[in-house]
Amino acid sequence: MLRRLAAWLYRYPRLQLGLLLSAPLGWLVLAYLGSLALLFVSAFWKLDAFSGNIVTEPTLDNFKKIATGDVYRTVAIRTVGFALIVTITDILLAFPIAYYMARFASARTRGIMIVSILLPLWSGYVVKVYAWRLILSEGGILNWLLEPLGLKGPGYGEVAVWLVFSYLWLPYMIIPIYAGLERIPSSLLEASSDLGGRPRTTFRRVILPLALPAVVAGSIFTFSLTLGDYITPTLVSGTQFIGNVVYSNVSVNQPLAAAYAIVPVAIMIAYLLIARRLGAFEAL
């Protein structure tokens, strides 16, 4: 029986592929897309102010409250601004490292650098944030190093959030840029040099346009991860981000939390559409 079934499936490769992918795709639809659908539906519910029960009648009250509330707009603008600043910071830090790895480093040095970049990803996220919390504390190593110079570290606050986010997501920016730079043919750079192009001109007119999709691909990770994070702001500052507001409202006003959670989802959809136009998905 099994042999006959295997022989029959052998004649239909697409059916074989469909059966192999049915379990992971089913899990994706139920666990991921299903949860997003429930989130979207619950955002149109409301909380009864008198009884505290959730009313499942469709309403736009939550979205009106978010759109007209100064606090929600301020938090959303701050979160998007931080995501952009962290993304730009990681691009400026990652590009020279990735360029050196792709163009100048020997095979041995390149391997050591790749391991060094990926090694922090093996440790827990919370462990790394707590490590930075100790570094930035009043009696931390940063203040100890700066004290002889008469300087002082930033402590806890928005600067600390920027530093920790930039550190956490830097590997996610280096690897895509490195992969994009490595794929640039050396013949193009040699042709630019033969035509009289200076190194700066070659970098600006050849390397940067070809590496742009890889940069945008890396920015998808840094932007989205910053946009949805709430643990780092909680541990190293008292600044409120979208994730903090959603987390604090889950047990108090779940429909409002669901409506506010749609904000980063909508932002990321727009960001992905822009990234797609810039060719980022081809670089992944």
C-alpha positions in Angstrom: 0.0 0.0 0.0 2.8 2.4 1.0 4.7 1.5 -2.2 1.7 2.2 -4.4 1.1 5.6 -2.6 4.8 6.5 -3.0 4.8 5.5 -6.7 1.6 7.6 -7.2 3.0 10.6 -5.4 6.2 10.3 -7.4 4.3 11.3 -10.5 3.0 14.5 -8.9 6.0 16.5 -7.5 3.8 19.5 -6.8 1.5 17.4 -4.6 4.5 16.1 -2.7 5.7 19.7 -2.1 2.2 20.6 -0.9 2.0 17.8 1.5 5.4 18.5 2.9 4.6 22.2 3.4 1.0 21.6 4.8 2.1 21.3 8.4 4.4 24.4 8.6 1.9 26.4 6.5 -1.0 25.3 8.7 0.9 26.3 11.8 1.7 29.7 10.1 -1.9 30.3 9.3 -3.3 29.2 12.6 -0.7 30.5 15.0 0.6 33.6 13.3 -2.0 34.9 10.8 -4.8 33.7 13.1 -3.5 35.6 16.0 -3.1 38.7 13.9 -6.7 38.3 12.7 -8.0 38.0 16.3 -5.9 41.1 17.2 -7.5 43.0 14.3 -11.0 41.9 15.3 -10.6 42.7 19.0 -9.4 46.2 18.2 -12.9 47.0 17.1 -14.4 46.0 20.5 -14.7 48.3 23.5 -14.5 48.1 27.2 -17.7 48.9 29.2 -16.7 51.6 31.7 -19.3 50.5 34.2 -18.9 46.7 34.3 -15.4 46.4 33.0 -16.5 43.7 30.5 -15.6 43.7 26.9 -18.4 44.6 24.5 -18.0 42.7 21.2 -20.1 45.2 19.1 -18.0 46.8 16.3 -16.9 50.3 17.1 -14.2 52.8 16.1 -13.9 54.3 19.6 -10.4 52.9 20.2 -9.0 54.2 17.0 -10.6 57.6 17.7 -9.1 57.7 21.1 -5.7 56.9 19.7 -6.0 59.4 16.9 -7.2 62.3 19.1 -5.1 61.5 22.2 -1.9 63.6 22.4 -0.2 60.9 24.6 -0.7 58.1 22.0 0.5 60.3 19.2 3.6 61.4 21.1 4.5 57.8 22.0 4.0 56.7 18.4 6.1 59.5 17.0 8.8 58.9 19.6 8.9 55.1 18.8 9.2 55.7 15.1 11.8 58.3 15.6 13.9 56.0 17.8 13.5 53.2 15.3 14.8 55.5 12.5 17.7 56.8 14.7 18.8 53.3 15.6 18.5 52.1 12.0 20.7 55.0 10.8 23.2 54.4 13.6 23.5 50.8 12.7 24.0 51.5 9.0 26.8 53.9 9.8 28.5 51.4 12.1 27.8 48.3 10.0 28.8 49.5 6.5 32.6 50.0 7.2 32.7 46.7 9.0 30.9 44.8 6.3 32.9 46.6 3.6 36.2 45.5 5.2 35.0 42.0 5.5 33.8 41.8 1.9 36.7 43.6 0.2 39.9 43.5 2.3 39.8 40.8 5.0 41.5 37.5 4.4 39.5 34.3 4.6 40.7 33.6 8.1 40.1 37.2 9.3 36.7 37.1 7.7 35.7 33.9 9.4 36.8 35.3 12.8 34.8 38.4 12.3 31.7 36.6 11.3 31.9 34.4 14.4 32.5 37.5 16.5 29.5 39.2 15.0 27.2 36.2 15.5 28.5 35.2 18.9 26.4 37.7 20.8 23.3 36.3 19.2 23.8 33.0 21.1 23.3 34.7 24.5 19.8 35.6 25.7 18.3 38.9 24.9 17.4 39.8 28.4 20.9 38.8 29.6 22.4 41.4 27.2 20.0 44.1 28.3 20.7 43.5 31.9 24.5 43.6 31.1 24.0 47.0 29.6 21.9 48.0 32.7 24.9 47.2 34.9 27.3 49.0 32.5 25.2 52.2 32.5 24.4 52.1 36.3 25.8 54.8 38.6 28.5 52.5 39.9 29.0 50.7 36.5 32.1 50.2 34.6 31.4 53.1 32.1 31.4 55.7 34.9 34.5 54.1 36.4 36.3 54.5 33.0 35.2 58.0 32.5 35.7 59.3 36.0 39.5 60.0 35.6 38.6 62.2 32.6 36.0 64.2 34.6 33.2 62.7 32.5 30.1 60.8 33.3 28.1 58.2 31.5 24.5 58.9 30.2 23.0 56.7 32.9 19.4 55.5 32.4 17.3 57.4 29.9 16.7 57.9 26.2 20.4 57.9 25.4 20.7 54.5 27.1 17.8 53.1 25.0 19.6 54.3 21.9 22.9 52.7 22.9 21.3 49.4 23.8 19.1 49.1 20.8 22.0 50.0 18.5 24.1 47.3 20.1 21.4 44.6 20.1 20.5 45.0 16.4 23.9 45.7 14.9 24.5 42.1 13.8 21.2 42.1 11.9 22.5 45.0 9.9 26.1 43.8 9.3 25.2 40.4 7.8 22.8 41.6 5.0 25.2 44.4 4.0 28.1 42.1 4.0 26.2 39.6 1.8 25.2 42.4 -0.6 28.8 43.8 -0.8 30.2 40.3 -1.4 28.0 39.8 -4.4 29.3 42.9 -6.2 31.6 41.7 -9.0 35.2 43.0 -8.7 35.1 43.6 -12.5 32.7 46.5 -12.0 35.1 48.2 -9.5 38.0 47.6 -11.9 36.0 49.0 -14.8 35.3 52.1 -12.8 39.0 52.5 -12.0 40.0 52.0 -15.6 37.5 54.7 -16.7 39.2 57.2 -14.4 36.9 56.9 -11.5 38.4 57.8 -8.1 37.8 55.6 -5.1 35.3 58.1 -3.7 33.5 58.3 -7.0 33.4 54.5 -7.4 32.1 54.1 -3.9 29.3 56.7 -4.5 28.3 55.7 -8.0 28.9 52.0 -8.1 29.1 50.4 -4.6 26.4 52.4 -2.8 23.7 51.9 -5.5 24.4 48.2 -5.7 24.5 47.8 -1.9 21.4 49.8 -1.3 19.0 46.8 -1.4 21.1 45.0 1.2 21.1 48.1 3.4 17.3 48.4 3.2 17.1 44.7 3.9 19.1 45.1 7.1 17.0 48.2 8.0 13.9 46.0 8.0 15.3 44.0 11.0 16.6 47.0 12.9 13.5 49.2 12.3 10.9 46.5 13.1 12.7 45.1 16.2 13.0 48.6 17.7 9.5 49.4 16.8 8.0 46.5 18.7 10.4 46.2 21.7 9.3 47.2 25.2 11.8 45.3 27.4 14.8 47.5 26.8 12.9 50.8 27.5 11.6 49.3 30.7 15.0 48.2 32.0 17.2 51.1 31.0 14.8 54.1 31.1 11.3 55.2 32.0 10.5 56.3 28.5 7.3 55.0 27.1 7.2 53.3 23.7 4.4 51.7 21.8 5.2 48.3 23.2 5.1 49.6 26.8 1.7 51.2 26.3 0.3 48.0 24.7 1.8 45.9 27.5 0.4 48.1 30.3 -3.1 48.1 28.7 -3.4 44.4 28.0 -4.8 43.6 31.5 -6.6 46.9 31.8 -8.2 47.6 28.4 -7.5 44.8 26.0 -9.4 46.3 23.0 -7.5 49.6 23.3 -4.2 47.6 23.5 -5.1 45.6 20.4 -6.0 48.8 18.5 -2.7 50.5 19.5 -0.8 47.3 18.6 -2.1 47.7 15.0 -0.2 51.0 14.7 3.3 49.3 14.4 1.8 46.7 12.2 0.5 49.3 9.8 3.8 51.2 9.9 5.8 48.0 9.1 3.4 47.2 6.2 4.2 50.6 4.7 7.9 50.2 5.4 7.9 46.8 3.7 6.2 48.2 0.6 8.8 50.9 0.4 11.6 48.3 1.0 10.1 46.1 -1.8 10.2 49.0 -4.2 13.9 49.5 -3.4 14.7 45.8 -4.1 15.3 44.8 -0.5 13.7 41.4 -0.8 16.1 40.5 -3.6 19.0 41.0 -1.2 17.6 38.7 1.5 
